[in-house]
Amino acid sequence: MTQVYLNGVFIPLEQAQIPVMDRGFIFGDGVYEVIPVYGGHLFRLEEHLERLERSLDGIRISPPLSRAAWRDCFKELVERNGGGDQSVYLQITRGVASRDHAFPVGVAPTVFVTSSPLKPLPADLAASGVAAVTLEDIRWQYCHIKAITLLSNILLRQQAIDQGAAEALLIRDGVVTEGAASNVFVVRDGVVVTPPKGPYLLPGITRDLVLELATAHGLPCREAEISQGDLHDAEEIWLTSSTREVVPVTRLDGQAVGNGRPGSLWRRMIGWYQAYKQSVRERGGATPV
């Protein structure tokens, strides 16, 4: 039976209940974080907690737990749910209060944590990659906050699915921001490029690791704006996220990317990434690139 953590206690998922007046339910007033676990070891936990703290600060909620307490909570939950490879989901809302847009005073945040088995990457990924489409970025101006208010992302992702694609690559003022649920990389002239951090994209933990791995292995990389034209002229396109890792896009808006198959640089990167994951399984979270 799956266990969850809710406001200080571990209980079966079926017993977890949150009042209907919780501001997360009423307003979507909260933030979240997703942390992969490999071999029972939390993946780049400090980086995930740093991003969590930035998100909390962005919506003016004080961290409910210390970093040490978060670590203990996540580790115990993973153990209670069988260890191995999992995905930890953490959600913090402003708490329960009468419906009023103004921040309530003296209200404790709601803290919910669950974990589930981490799904393996599709077996045919290395052979075929995935399709993507470009769509106008209709989201708000604080996308660097990992907020639970994801309706615009959901609508964009569904538009992509309706067109037979796996992801929507978002364009704002002619420039690529990110995917509906991923960061974006392109390869042009043998150089790996990803948009610079800013308010229009989430600073991805996997994104940063890909840049670290590229630098460590001598693969040219940089952060720079990517125009819509650059995207369509790319030799390779990658999507990154904590649970999907590094995914090659082989079809964009119905046209082949490169030769229509996952590229050689992606194959090198996914090899380095898998080696990094294995070192986490063997040695824990403090792993050199």
Secondary structure, 3 states (H helix, E strand, C coil): CCEEEECCEEEEHHHCCCCCCEHHHHHCCEEEEEEEEECCEECCHHHHHHHHHHHHHHCCCCCCCCHHHHHHHHHHHHHHCCCCCEEEEEEEECCECCCCCCCCCCCCCEEEEEEEECCCCCCCHHHHCEEEEEEECCCCCCCCCCECCCHHHHHHHHHHHHCCCCEEEEEECCEEEEECCEEEEEEECCEEEECCCECCECCCHHHHHHHHHHHHCCCCEEECCCEHHHHHHCCEEEEEECCCEEEEEEEECCEECCCCCCCHHHHHHHHHHHHHHHHHHHHCCCCCC
